[in-house]
């Protein structure tokens, strides 16, 4: 398994709390949730291929539990617009 790239990320406390709740709903860590969101947005934008080794789900992107329709679109949430 390749090493992960580490870096410091500062987040608004309200955004962190929202990510924490979302991660809890999807049975992920906050780090795992942020990584999943970024990978999902990168795939949708054509910046990352769907074939992703570790942590990808069998269907190529659905989070555990099938996701939540009441959550904002990941591309808007990551960009800071909701």
Buried (B, 14 or more C-beta within 10 A) or exposed (E): EEEEEEEEEEEEEEEBEBBEEBBEBBEBEBEBBBBBBEBBBBBEEEEBEEEBEEEBEEEEBEBEEEBEEEBEEBBEBBEEEE
